[in-house]
Amino acid sequence: MKPGFFPTLILLLLILALGAGCHQRNNHPPRVSVPIPVDGSGNITVRYALLEDQNKQLAAVRIEYSIDGGLTWWPATEAVGTLATPVVTGDGDSQFTDWRFSGIRPGFNLEKENRLYVTLSDSAGNRSITLYRDESRTISVAEGWINGNGTAAFSGTQISGSVELNYVQDDADIALEFAVSDGTILLTTSKFGVEHIFVWDSLRDLGFVIKTGVVLRITASDGDKGTAVVSMPFTVNNSLSTAPDVSNITLHGTGGNIVVAYLLSDAESNPSDVTVQYATDNATYLTATEATQAGGDGKKRLKTEPAGVMHYFVWDSRKDLGEVRNESVTVRLRPADGGLGGPDCTSSVFTVENRIGEFQDATLTNMPFFTGGSYKCAPGDFDNDGDVDVFVGNNGENMLYVNDGSAFFTLQRMWVRQSTSDVVVGDFTNDGLPDVFCCNKEENTLYVNGPAGTLMAIVVGPPLPTFAGAAIDVQNDGILDIVTANQAGIAVQLGYGDGTFWHQLLQGLGYGLAAADFNTDGIDDFFIATDGKNGGYIHDGSFHWYSFRGNLPGVYDLSFGAAADDFDNDGDPDIYVANKGHNVYLENRGGNGLFPGKFAYQPYASKEAMLSADVTMLDIEGDGDKDLFVANDLGTNELLINVDGRFFNASPVNLIDFGARSYGACAADFNGDGEDDIFVVNNGQNQLYLGVAK
């Protein structure tokens, strides 16, 4: 053994030990922050950070997934290729939505940028279109997707190309960067963390799955033992098979705003978009304009279920077609769930009538000039000549508008000065002739009709200021009674059949009344529109009254009028309430026994907050459903079309108010053409609208 061997060996071992000690002291294994995946499908962006590595050494990452709650782990496949590849379906000029981008880099406040847009190019490099973001939708970075809509000039059924995402800041176009997957090796670290992005190809690993729960595990290492962290559970929905489907198209209305009702179904219950188009030649289809603030569902991100969900698109036919007569039209619906388009569904041919609107304004030609203050009106054949006249309650002398059969009216004064707040027509003397009960600010008046068509006024009690009334058969004996809302309470006035009444006083204050059999027991009840929470009474047939105020939703407003009927055709009467503000529809949920079911609050989105004074029922389409005309004290009067208990604004352009304030209305066929007409009373000139014969 050579001299000096042992000292040399000892020195070498000492150097190795020192080196190993230095390595252990200087190494800081990286840690992984909790990864943030989002529910999605296909390429799913996963964000995480590598931190607590003081030496900033490069690290390797292993990413795994589990679908059994962490019992079994499988390696996750990294997605390759561009992360922003749109898929366009349709042919020719097509509407499209839902452009999905995997991981827009953070640092841009997209929620405040109203001028975000997307520019597309097809696979040949041809630039196509700029899509402006829907300003009503908030775009968040976490979602990684935006909504846009526009018209593509591409042809073909599927196009894949490049995309640019831009936004405007200080009048300069700035391109946003897309997050590109970092992979899994040689990743940068720092003490405080470096963000990394992994784009997982869930379709390749999981295949076509529906709403599958998944967790991810990320393990980081820079040579030594790595650290692992598991994500929160999230959902993957790689649906394969079924595109959304549209069926059961029905159209409601004959002009102006036309309601397109349809059933939208999808086996995976994915939100879907529906393109609505129209054609006048059954061949060339154009995009239908949606009527704004008319109560429709729109056409984006619509709810679906396997059994189908009813949706309603309100088409502004006047804007698209202009003023037309007997225009034959078909409507086509095209559903899509992301890039998966469903089959087209086309309606049968129907006729659109946009002459001057669905109603002809006959105020100046058929109505006498009167500028007094009229509050309420009611129709009836008061002169017994076979046509419908109108009794008008005024602030002063009440008047009878006598119809000559062609809807041409002349005035007949009642010569009794009083301030009438409501008018109720019924056969209170049981002689087959219509009488008129006037609710007055002083004593109420009953105008008894005689065989010659003359109305004789008699005073009926109670001598209290009365705001509203409604005809009702309390005893179910065929003799008409009346309920009135007075200053002192609610008076149930039992008729004897000779124009006299017996009074029963109930608690409550009301400005409008509507009578109906709300609990479907064959006995009339009534609803009270009031200031605050509305109410009502159920009658048991033995002069006992029970309040059903607790069955009404807690909606508090100042209510002036109401209409009750089976608007949704389910066998029990519902209620539409005219309010100061937004009007509401109360759907009767069909109770059993003494009380009606709970009434569901269904707000009708009026064009604007109004002060609605009265609501009257009519049948615009001739389909047997009760539509509504709303007389507004403040705001434009509204004509609402009823589709299965949902109301849509279908007001023609000629429902003008002459600058007057409307307090009431009534509907009847005044000219005998089979169409409902509308008589409106105002604080000024009263109005007449004649329905256009269809």
DRENBADO-288588 format. One record per residue (C-alpha): residue in one letter; x, y, z; residue number from 1. Coordinates in steps of 0.05 Angstrom, whole numbers, plus 5000, padded with zeros to 4 digits. Each point is the difference from the previous one (the first is absolute). Example, Ala and Ser with C-alpha at 12.3 -4.5 7.8 and 13.67 -1.06 7.14 Angstrom:
{"A",{5246,4910,5156},1}
{"S",{5027,5069,4987},2}
END
This chain:
{"M",{5000,5000,5000},1}
{"K",{5028,5066,4978},2}
{"P",{5020,5052,5050},3}
{"G",{4949,5056,5007},4}
{"F",{4941,4956,4978},5}
{"F",{4962,5007,5065},6}
{"P",{5007,5076,5005},7}
{"T",{4976,5006,4928},8}
{"L",{4940,4955,5012},9}
{"I",{4981,5037,5063},10}
{"L",{5004,5066,4963},11}
{"L",{4956,4974,4943},12}
{"L",{4947,4974,5048},13}
{"L",{5000,5066,5036},14}
{"I",{4988,5039,4935},15}
{"L",{4943,4954,4981},16}
{"A",{4968,5008,5068},17}
{"L",{5006,5075,4998},18}
{"G",{4970,5001,4930},19}
{"A",{4941,4957,5021},20}
{"G",{4989,5044,5060},21}
{"C",{5001,5063,4958},22}
{"H",{4950,4969,4951},23}
{"Q",{4953,4983,5056},24}
{"R",{5004,5070,5030},25}
{"N",{4990,5036,4934},26}
{"N",{4943,4959,4970},27}
{"H",{4928,5024,5011},28}
{"P",{4950,4951,4969},29}
{"P",{4944,5038,4964},30}
{"R",{4930,4999,5026},31}
{"V",{4935,5002,4960},32}
{"S",{4942,5047,5013},33}
{"V",{4930,4970,4996},34}
{"P",{4985,4993,4926},35}
{"I",{4940,5037,4972},36}
{"P",{4963,4962,4945},37}
{"V",{4931,5021,4978},38}
{"D",{4940,4959,4980},39}
{"G",{5004,4989,4926},40}
{"S",{5010,4952,4943},41}
{"G",{5054,4982,4950},42}
{"N",{5063,5041,5014},43}
{"I",{4996,5023,5072},44}
{"T",{5048,5053,5026},45}
{"V",{5032,4986,5068},46}
{"R",{5036,5057,5036},47}
{"Y",{5049,4990,5057},48}
{"A",{5064,5030,5028},49}
{"L",{5069,4972,5017},50}
{"L",{5026,5035,5063},51}
{"E",{5046,4996,5061},52}
{"D",{5062,4986,4959},53}
{"Q",{5051,5052,5022},54}
{"N",{5051,4977,4950},55}
{"K",{4950,5006,4942},56}
{"Q",{5021,4932,4974},57}
{"L",{4963,4971,4940},58}
{"A",{4949,4948,5019},59}
{"A",{4962,4942,4969},60}
{"V",{4926,4990,5011},61}
{"R",{4958,4937,4997},62}
{"I",{4925,5011,4989},63}
{"E",{4951,4944,5012},64}
{"Y",{4924,4994,5003},65}
{"S",{4951,4957,5038},66}
{"I",{4927,4985,4989},67}
{"D",{4990,4957,5063},68}
{"G",{5015,5051,5053},69}
{"G",{5075,4990,5002},70}
{"L",{5004,4923,5005},71}
{"T",{5029,4992,4931},72}
{"W",{5045,5051,4964},73}
{"W",{5013,5004,4925},74}
{"P",{5049,5045,4963},75}
{"A",{4966,5060,4968},76}
{"T",{5012,5012,4926},77}
{"E",{5023,5069,4979},78}
{"A",{4960,5033,4945},79}
{"V",{5039,5020,4938},80}
{"G",{4987,5052,4947},81}
{"T",{4967,5068,5004},82}
{"L",{4958,5014,5061},83}
{"A",{4952,5046,4965},84}
{"T",{4969,4961,4943},85}
{"P",{4929,5018,4984},86}
{"V",{4952,4952,4967},87}
{"V",{4947,5032,4956},88}
{"T",{4938,4961,4981},89}
{"G",{4949,5018,4948},90}
{"D",{5003,5021,4928},91}
{"G",{4998,5067,4965},92}
{"D",{4987,5059,5045},93}
{"S",{4992,4969,5068},94}
{"Q",{4992,5026,5070},95}
{"F",{5049,4970,5051},96}
{"T",{5018,5008,5072},97}
{"D",{5043,4970,5056},98}
{"W",{5072,5010,4979},99}
{"R",{5041,4961,5050},100}
{"F",{5072,5018,5017},101}
{"S",{5043,4959,5047},102}
{"G",{5034,5047,5048},103}
{"I",{5002,5074,4985},104}
{"R",{5061,5026,5036},105}
{"P",{4983,5041,5063},106}
{"G",{5015,5073,5007},107}
{"F",{4943,5027,4957},108}
{"N",{4936,5024,5031},109}
{"L",{4953,4970,4949},110}
{"E",{4939,5014,5042},111}
{"K",{5005,5074,4986},112}
{"E",{5017,4996,4926},113}
{"N",{4936,5009,4960},114}
{"R",{5038,5001,4934},115}
{"L",{5031,4931,5003},116}
{"Y",{4997,4966,4932},117}
{"V",{5025,4939,4963},118}
{"T",{5026,4997,4929},119}
{"L",{4997,4933,4964},120}
{"S",{5037,4970,4941},121}
{"D",{4986,4935,4966},122}
{"S",{5051,4945,4987},123}
{"A",{5020,5034,4934},124}
{"G",{5018,5064,5037},125}
{"N",{4940,5041,4976},126}
{"R",{4978,5050,5052},127}
{"S",{4926,4995,5015},128}
{"I",{4965,5041,5052},129}
{"T",{5005,5039,5064},130}
{"L",{4956,4978,5057},131}
{"Y",{4983,5052,5052},132}
{"R",{4988,4975,5069},133}
{"D",{4929,4999,5027},134}
{"E",{5002,5059,5047},135}
{"S",{4948,4969,5045},136}
{"R",{5047,4943,5017},137}
{"T",{5058,5003,5049},138}
{"I",{5064,4966,4976},139}
{"S",{5044,4971,5054},140}
{"V",{5070,4973,4992},141}
{"A",{4982,4938,5040},142}
{"E",{4946,4979,4950},143}
{"G",{5048,5005,4942},144}
{"W",{4944,5011,4950},145}
{"I",{4960,5057,4969},146}
{"N",{4934,5008,4966},147}
{"G",{4996,5036,4934},148}
{"N",{4954,4999,4942},149}
{"G",{5005,5022,4928},150}
{"T",{4994,4977,4928},151}
{"A",{5053,4956,4970},152}
{"A",{5017,5005,4927},153}
{"F",{5028,4929,4999},154}
{"S",{4964,4944,4964},155}
{"G",{5001,4927,5018},156}
{"T",{4978,4962,5061},157}
{"Q",{5063,5003,5043},158}
{"I",{5058,5048,4999},159}
{"S",{5061,5001,5044},160}
{"G",{5049,5057,4997},161}
{"S",{5042,5051,5038},162}
{"V",{4971,5053,5046},163}
{"E",{5022,5066,5029},164}
{"L",{4972,5029,5065},165}
{"N",{5005,5075,5008},166}
{"Y",{4973,5056,5042},167}
{"V",{4999,5075,4992},168}
{"Q",{5035,5045,5050},169}
{"D",{5009,5074,4989},170}
{"D",{4978,4990,4928},171}
{"A",{5057,4951,4987},172}
{"D",{4991,4927,4982},173}
{"I",{5038,4955,5049},174}
{"A",{5006,4926,4988},175}
{"L",{4991,4954,5060},176}
{"E",{5047,4942,5009},177}
{"F",{4975,4930,5005},178}
{"A",{5026,4954,5054},179}
{"V",{5042,4945,4968},180}
{"S",{5011,4936,5038},181}
{"D",{5067,4999,5036},182}
{"G",{5008,4925,4996},183}
{"T",{5028,4961,5059},184}
{"I",{5077,5005,4999},185}
{"L",{5051,5055,5011},186}
{"L",{4950,5047,5032},187}
{"T",{5022,5063,5036},188}
{"T",{4991,5009,5075},189}
{"S",{5010,5055,5051},190}
{"K",{4992,5010,5074},191}
{"F",{4935,5037,4991},192}
{"G",{4974,4959,4942},193}
{"V",{4998,4998,4925},194}
{"E",{4934,4987,4965},195}
{"H",{4996,4942,4951},196}
{"I",{4946,4974,4956},197}
{"F",{4986,4929,4979},198}
{"V",{4947,4987,4947},199}
{"W",{4970,4932,5011},200}
{"D",{4971,4961,4941},201}
{"S",{4942,4971,5040},202}
{"L",{4967,4973,4937},203}
{"R",{5060,4955,4985},204}
{"D",{5005,4974,5071},205}
{"L",{4927,4994,5019},206}
{"G",{4966,4994,4933},207}
{"F",{4928,5021,4994},208}
{"V",{4972,5008,5070},209}
{"I",{4941,5038,5030},210}
{"K",{5010,5041,5063},211}
{"T",{5057,4958,5029},212}
{"G",{5032,5021,5066},213}
{"V",{5077,5005,4996},214}
{"V",{5058,5020,5045},215}
{"L",{5071,5016,4977},216}
{"R",{5066,4986,5036},217}
{"I",{5062,5040,4985},218}
{"T",{5069,4978,5025},219}
{"A",{5061,5046,4993},220}
{"S",{5073,4980,5006},221}
{"D",{5068,5030,4985},222}
{"G",{5040,4936,5010},223}
{"D",{4982,4983,5071},224}
{"K",{4936,4974,5028},225}
{"G",{4943,5042,4972},226}
{"T",{4938,5029,5033},227}
{"A",{4929,4985,4977},228}
{"V",{4934,5036,5006},229}
{"V",{4930,4981,4979},230}
{"S",{4949,5046,4968},231}
{"M",{4928,5011,5021},232}
{"P",{4950,4956,4964},233}
{"F",{4973,5027,4934},234}
{"T",{4955,4975,4944},235}
{"V",{5018,4978,4930},236}
{"N",{4945,4995,4948},237}
{"N",{5026,4972,4934},238}
{"S",{4932,4985,4970},239}
{"L",{5001,4962,4935},240}
{"S",{4934,4984,4973},241}
{"T",{4941,5046,5003},242}
{"A",{4996,5069,4972},243}
{"P",{4943,5044,5026},244}
{"D",{4933,4993,4967},245}
{"V",{4942,5048,4987},246}
{"S",{4928,4978,4993},247}
{"N",{4928,5023,5009},248}
{"I",{5007,5068,4968},249}
{"T",{4938,5043,5008},250}
{"L",{4992,5074,4981},251}
{"H",{4956,5049,5037},252}
{"G",{4979,5067,4973},253}
{"T",{4985,5025,4930},254}
{"G",{5046,5060,4995},255}
{"G",{5048,5044,5037},256}
{"N",{5032,4959,5055},257}
{"I",{4987,4927,4985},258}
{"V",{5015,4948,5053},259}
{"V",{5036,4937,4976},260}
{"A",{4990,4945,5052},261}
{"Y",{5039,4935,4995},262}
{"L",{5026,4941,5039},263}
{"L",{5077,4995,5008},264}
{"S",{5028,4933,5022},265}
{"D",{5070,4971,5010},266}
{"A",{5018,4932,5028},267}
{"E",{5058,5030,5042},268}
{"S",{4960,5061,5022},269}
{"N",{5055,5045,4972},270}
{"P",{4983,5074,4991},271}
{"S",{4987,5012,4926},272}
{"D",{4993,5057,4952},273}
{"V",{4944,5007,4948},274}
{"T",{5005,5039,4936},275}
{"V",{4932,5027,4978},276}
{"Q",{4990,5015,4926},277}
{"Y",{4941,5017,4955},278}
{"A",{4985,4994,4926},279}
{"T",{4946,5029,4956},280}
{"D",{5014,4951,4943},281}
{"N",{5011,4937,5042},282}
{"A",{5071,4998,4973},283}
{"T",{5041,5062,5017},284}
{"Y",{5007,5006,5075},285}
{"L",{5021,5063,5036},286}
{"T",{5016,5013,5072},287}
{"A",{4939,5019,5041},288}
{"T",{5005,5063,5043},289}
{"E",{4984,4990,5073},290}
{"A",{4950,5048,5031},291}
{"T",{5033,5031,5060},292}
{"Q",{4967,5004,5068},293}
{"A",{4941,4959,4977},294}
{"G",{5006,4942,5049},295}
{"G",{5036,4949,4955},296}
{"D",{5056,4952,5019},297}
{"G",{5050,5024,4948},298}
{"K",{5041,4949,4962},299}
{"K",{5065,4988,5038},300}
{"R",{5018,4950,5055},301}
{"L",{4929,4974,5005},302}
{"K",{4982,4947,5051},303}
{"T",{4989,4929,4975},304}
{"E",{4977,4933,5027},305}
{"P",{4993,4932,4968},306}
{"A",{4924,5007,5002},307}
{"G",{5004,5072,4974},308}
{"V",{4990,5070,5027},309}
{"M",{4952,5051,4970},310}
{"H",{5032,5064,4974},311}
{"Y",{4972,5063,4969},312}
{"F",{5032,5044,4948},313}
{"V",{4965,5066,4985},314}
{"W",{5010,5019,4928},315}
{"D",{4995,5073,4979},316}
{"S",{4967,4986,4933},317}
{"R",{4986,5073,4986},318}
{"K",{5075,5017,5002},319}
{"D",{5017,4942,4954},320}
{"L",{4941,5001,4952},321}
{"G",{4975,5072,5005},322}
{"E",{4927,5015,4985},323}
{"V",{4973,4939,4964},324}
{"R",{4932,4970,4985},325}
{"N",{4986,4925,5002},326}
{"E",{5075,4984,4995},327}
{"S",{5012,4924,5000},328}
{"V",{5059,4984,5047},329}
{"T",{5035,4939,5027},330}
{"V",{5046,5000,5061},331}
{"R",{5060,4954,5007},332}
{"L",{5037,4983,5065},333}
{"R",{5071,4974,5001},334}
{"P",{5025,4974,5068},335}
{"A",{5073,4991,5018},336}
{"D",{5038,4976,5061},337}
{"G",{5069,5030,4991},338}
{"G",{5026,4970,4935},339}
{"L",{4946,4947,4997},340}
{"G",{4941,5023,4958},341}
{"G",{4932,4968,5003},342}
{"P",{4950,4991,4944},343}
{"D",{4961,5059,4973},344}
{"C",{4927,5007,5019},345}
{"T",{4954,5040,4954},346}
{"S",{4930,5025,5015},347}
{"S",{4941,4994,4955},348}
{"V",{4983,5059,4956},349}
{"F",{4963,5056,5036},350}
{"T",{4976,5070,4982},351}
{"V",{5029,5065,5027},352}
{"E",{4956,5062,4999},353}
{"N",{5041,5063,5011},354}
{"R",{4955,5053,4970},355}
{"I",{4992,5052,5054},356}
{"G",{5005,4949,5055},357}
{"E",{4950,4948,5021},358}
{"F",{4951,5056,5018},359}
{"Q",{4972,5059,4961},360}
{"D",{4996,5066,5038},361}
{"A",{4928,5023,4990},362}
{"T",{5001,5054,5054},363}
{"L",{4993,5061,4954},364}
{"T",{4950,4969,4952},365}
{"N",{4954,4960,5047},366}
{"M",{5003,5035,5067},367}
{"P",{4966,5064,5025},368}
{"F",{5048,5054,5024},369}
{"F",{5004,5000,5076},370}
{"T",{5057,5028,5042},371}
{"G",{4972,4988,5070},372}
{"G",{5031,4952,5050},373}
{"S",{4977,4928,4991},374}
{"Y",{5020,4947,5050},375}
{"K",{4969,4933,4981},376}
{"C",{4955,4969,4948},377}
{"A",{4960,4936,4988},378}
{"P",{4966,4971,4938},379}
{"G",{4928,4976,4993},380}
{"D",{4940,5003,4953},381}
{"F",{4965,5054,5041},382}
{"D",{4950,5021,4946},383}
{"N",{4982,4928,4983},384}
{"D",{5014,5007,4925},385}
{"G",{5048,4942,4991},386}
{"D",{5067,5037,5002},387}
{"V",{5048,5018,5056},388}
{"D",{4998,5069,5032},389}
{"V",{5048,5028,5053},390}
{"F",{4983,5032,5067},391}
{"V",{5054,5049,5023},392}
{"G",{5010,5023,5071},393}
{"N",{5025,5072,5004},394}
{"N",{5021,5052,5049},395}
{"G",{4934,5036,4990},396}
{"E",{4943,4976,4957},397}
{"N",{5004,4927,4981},398}
{"M",{4987,4985,4926},399}
{"L",{4973,4945,4956},400}
{"Y",{5036,4990,4934},401}
{"V",{4945,4974,4954},402}
{"N",{5024,4955,4943},403}
{"D",{4964,5000,4933},404}
{"G",{5026,4930,4984},405}
{"S",{5061,5022,4959},406}
{"A",{5040,5024,5061},407}
{"F",{4977,5072,4988},408}
{"F",{4983,5030,5068},409}
{"T",{4956,5058,5022},410}
{"L",{4996,5028,5070},411}
{"Q",{4941,4994,5048},412}
{"R",{5009,5037,5066},413}
{"M",{4975,4971,5066},414}
{"W",{4988,5069,5030},415}
{"V",{5023,4978,5070},416}
{"R",{5062,5036,5023},417}
{"Q",{5046,4954,5040},418}
{"S",{5072,4977,5002},419}
{"T",{5001,4927,4978},420}
{"S",{5062,4958,5012},421}
{"D",{4975,4933,4973},422}
{"V",{4943,4972,4957},423}
{"V",{4970,4930,5007},424}
{"V",{4949,4973,4950},425}
{"G",{4953,4944,5018},426}
{"D",{4927,4980,5003},427}
{"F",{4988,5022,5072},428}
{"T",{4924,5003,4991},429}
{"N",{4995,4930,4970},430}
{"D",{4960,5023,4939},431}
{"G",{5048,4980,4945},432}
{"L",{5024,5071,4988},433}
{"P",{5070,5027,5018},434}
{"D",{5001,5050,5058},435}
{"V",{5059,5043,5022},436}
{"F",{5028,5005,5071},437}
{"C",{5042,5063,5009},438}
{"C",{5052,5002,5056},439}
{"N",{5003,5073,5021},440}
{"K",{5039,5044,5047},441}
{"E",{4934,5014,5035},442}
{"E",{4939,4955,4999},443}
{"N",{5000,4945,4948},444}
{"T",{4950,5000,4943},445}
{"L",{4963,4943,4965},446}
{"Y",{4976,5016,4930},447}
{"V",{4940,4954,4988},448}
{"N",{4987,4985,4927},449}
{"G",{4928,5002,4974},450}
{"P",{4968,4965,4940},451}
{"A",{5008,5063,4958},452}
{"G",{5074,5003,5013},453}
{"T",{4996,5057,5050},454}
{"L",{5046,4999,5061},455}
{"M",{4969,5025,5065},456}
{"A",{5046,5018,5058},457}
{"I",{4985,4977,5071},458}
{"V",{5045,5009,5060},459}
{"V",{5027,4938,5035},460}
{"G",{5043,4996,5062},461}
{"P",{5043,5000,5038},462}
{"P",{5012,5075,5000},463}
{"L",{5075,4993,4999},464}
{"P",{5053,5020,4949},465}
{"T",{5006,4938,4955},466}
{"F",{5061,4986,4956},467}
{"A",{4983,4936,4963},468}
{"G",{4948,4946,4990},469}
{"A",{4989,4931,4969},470}
{"A",{4938,4960,4984},471}
{"I",{4996,4934,5038},472}
{"D",{4948,4946,5017},473}
{"V",{5013,4990,5074},474}
{"Q",{4942,4953,5014},475}
{"N",{5006,4962,4935},476}
{"D",{4926,5012,4989},477}
{"G",{5003,5032,4931},478}
{"I",{4985,5069,5030},479}
{"L",{5057,5049,4989},480}
{"D",{5035,5031,5060},481}
{"I",{5057,5050,5002},482}
{"V",{5063,5010,5042},483}
{"T",{5028,5070,5009},484}
{"A",{5065,5028,5028},485}
{"N",{4982,5058,5046},486}
{"Q",{5036,5048,5045},487}
{"A",{4975,4961,5061},488}
{"G",{5014,4930,4973},489}
{"I",{4976,4948,4950},490}
{"A",{4924,4999,4993},491}
{"V",{4966,4937,4975},492}
{"Q",{4932,5023,4975},493}
{"L",{4950,4943,4992},494}
{"G",{4949,5014,4946},495}
{"Y",{4926,4985,5007},496}
{"G",{4990,5001,4925},497}
{"D",{4961,5066,5000},498}
{"G",{5058,5050,5003},499}
{"T",{5004,5000,5077},500}
{"F",{5056,4971,5041},501}
{"W",{5017,4974,5070},502}
{"H",{5070,5020,5024},503}
{"Q",{5054,4958,5034},504}
{"L",{5064,5036,5018},505}
{"L",{5069,4966,5000},506}
{"Q",{5068,5025,5019},507}
{"G",{5046,5028,4946},508}
{"L",{5015,5058,4956},509}
{"G",{5001,4995,4924},510}
{"Y",{5006,5039,4936},511}
{"G",{4983,4943,4953},512}
{"L",{4960,4936,5003},513}
{"A",{4996,4936,4958},514}
{"A",{4950,4945,5013},515}
{"A",{5012,4926,4983},516}
{"D",{4994,4931,5031},517}
{"F",{5073,4996,5023},518}
{"N",{4994,4934,5038},519}
{"T",{4955,4968,4947},520}
{"D",{4944,4980,5047},521}
{"G",{4945,5030,4958},522}
{"I",{4992,5062,5043},523}
{"D",{5024,5070,4981},524}
{"D",{5058,5032,5038},525}
{"F",{5036,5065,4989},526}
{"F",{5070,5031,4997},527}
{"I",{5017,5069,5029},528}
{"A",{5053,5045,4967},529}
{"T",{5024,5049,5053},530}
{"D",{5058,5041,5026},531}
{"G",{5049,4950,5029},532}
{"K",{4992,4925,4998},533}
{"N",{4937,4982,4961},534}
{"G",{4946,4955,5029},535}
{"G",{4936,4964,4987},536}
{"Y",{4943,4961,5030},537}
{"I",{4974,4929,4990},538}
{"H",{4925,4988,5012},539}
{"D",{4977,4934,5028},540}
{"G",{4928,5008,4975},541}
{"S",{4972,5016,5070},542}
{"F",{5019,5073,5006},543}
{"H",{5067,4983,5032},544}
{"W",{5060,5034,4968},545}
{"Y",{5072,4978,5008},546}
{"S",{5060,5042,4980},547}
{"F",{5050,4968,4952},548}
{"R",{5050,5057,5007},549}
{"G",{5050,4951,5028},550}
{"N",{4997,4959,4936},551}
{"L",{5024,5060,4959},552}
{"P",{5074,5014,4990},553}
{"G",{5031,5056,5042},554}
{"V",{5000,5051,4944},555}
{"Y",{4985,5070,5027},556}
{"D",{4979,5054,4952},557}
{"L",{4946,5050,4987},558}
{"S",{4948,4961,4959},559}
{"F",{4941,5033,4964},560}
{"G",{4968,4945,4959},561}
{"A",{4997,4925,4987},562}
{"A",{4973,4949,4951},563}
{"A",{4986,4927,5018},564}
{"D",{4993,4942,4952},565}
{"D",{5032,4933,4985},566}
{"F",{5057,5031,4960},567}
{"D",{5043,4937,4998},568}
{"N",{4942,4952,4984},569}
{"D",{5013,4954,5060},570}
{"G",{4930,5002,5029},571}
{"D",{5006,5054,5053},572}
{"P",{4997,5076,4995},573}
{"D",{5064,5041,5003},574}
{"I",{5007,5075,5012},575}
{"Y",{5034,5057,4962},576}
{"V",{5012,5062,5043},577}
{"A",{5008,5071,4975},578}
{"N",{5050,5037,5044},579}
{"K",{5038,5064,5010},580}
{"G",{5066,4973,4974},581}
{"H",{5005,4933,4966},582}
{"N",{4936,4959,4993},583}
{"V",{4998,4928,5025},584}
{"Y",{4967,4935,4980},585}
{"L",{4979,4954,5057},586}
{"E",{4995,4928,4979},587}
{"N",{4951,4957,5040},588}
{"R",{5034,4935,5018},589}
{"G",{4934,4963,5009},590}
{"G",{4985,4985,5073},591}
{"N",{4949,4951,5027},592}
{"G",{4946,5012,5051},593}
{"L",{4982,5068,5027},594}
{"F",{5060,5041,4978},595}
{"P",{5031,5008,4931},596}
{"G",{5071,4977,4988},597}
{"K",{5059,5046,5013},598}
{"F",{5003,5054,4948},599}
{"A",{5068,5003,4965},600}
{"Y",{5028,5069,4985},601}
{"Q",{5016,5007,4926},602}
{"P",{5024,5071,4985},603}
{"Y",{4982,5027,4932},604}
{"A",{5059,5042,4974},605}
{"S",{4964,5062,4976},606}
{"K",{5037,5045,4951},607}
{"E",{5009,5047,5058},608}
{"A",{4975,5013,5070},609}
{"M",{4931,5029,4993},610}
{"L",{4938,5019,5039},611}
{"S",{4948,4951,4974},612}
{"A",{4928,5019,5018},613}
{"D",{4960,4944,4969},614}
{"V",{5004,4935,4962},615}
{"T",{4946,4969,4955},616}
{"M",{4996,4932,4966},617}
{"L",{4991,4987,4925},618}
{"D",{5018,4948,4948},619}
{"I",{5049,5028,4949},620}
{"E",{5013,4936,4962},621}
{"G",{4932,4968,5003},622}
{"D",{5030,4938,5033},623}
{"G",{4958,5003,5063},624}
{"D",{5057,5022,5045},625}
{"K",{4990,5064,5040},626}
{"D",{5048,5054,4978},627}
{"L",{5005,5067,5037},628}
{"F",{4997,5074,4987},629}
{"V",{5033,5042,5054},630}
{"A",{4979,5073,5008},631}
{"N",{5056,5041,5029},632}
{"D",{4993,5065,5037},633}
{"L",{5074,5013,4988},634}
{"G",{5034,4967,4940},635}
{"T",{4975,4971,4934},636}
{"N",{4941,4952,5002},637}
{"E",{5018,4927,4988},638}
{"L",{4968,4943,4962},639}
{"L",{5024,4933,5029},640}
{"I",{4993,4934,4964},641}
{"N",{4990,4938,5043},642}
{"V",{5039,4937,4984},643}
{"D",{4987,4944,5051},644}
{"G",{4997,5049,5057},645}
{"R",{5059,5042,4979},646}
{"F",{4988,5071,4976},647}
{"F",{5039,5034,4944},648}
{"N",{4996,5072,4977},649}
{"A",{4966,5000,4932},650}
{"S",{4980,5074,4998},651}
{"P",{4988,5027,4930},652}
{"V",{5034,5065,4983},653}
{"N",{4934,5037,4996},654}
{"L",{4980,4991,5073},655}
{"I",{5015,5074,5012},656}
{"D",{4973,5037,5059},657}
{"F",{4991,5071,4970},658}
{"G",{5040,5024,5060},659}
{"A",{4942,4980,5046},660}
{"R",{5002,4956,5062},661}
{"S",{4961,4936,4995},662}
{"Y",{4959,4976,5059},663}
{"G",{4959,4943,4972},664}
{"A",{4979,4958,4940},665}
{"C",{4950,4948,4977},666}
{"A",{5000,4952,4941},667}
{"A",{4943,4974,4956},668}
{"D",{4982,4990,4927},669}
{"F",{4971,5069,4988},670}
{"N",{4994,4996,4924},671}
{"G",{4977,4927,4994},672}
{"D",{5059,4974,4958},673}
{"G",{5019,4945,5049},674}
{"E",{5061,5036,5027},675}
{"D",{5009,5029,5069},676}
{"D",{5005,5076,5001},677}
{"I",{5025,5045,5057},678}
{"F",{4968,5061,5032},679}
{"V",{5048,5041,5042},680}
{"V",{4980,5055,5050},681}
{"N",{5049,5056,5014},682}
{"N",{5010,5064,5036},683}
{"G",{4985,5033,4934},684}
{"Q",{4972,4973,4934},685}
{"N",{4978,4928,5006},686}
{"Q",{5024,4952,4946},687}
{"L",{4974,4943,4956},688}
{"Y",{5043,4945,4968},689}
{"L",{4967,4952,4951},690}
{"G",{5030,4932,4991},691}
{"V",{5023,4985,4929},692}
{"A",{4959,4942,4972},693}
{"K",{5046,4939,4988},694}
END
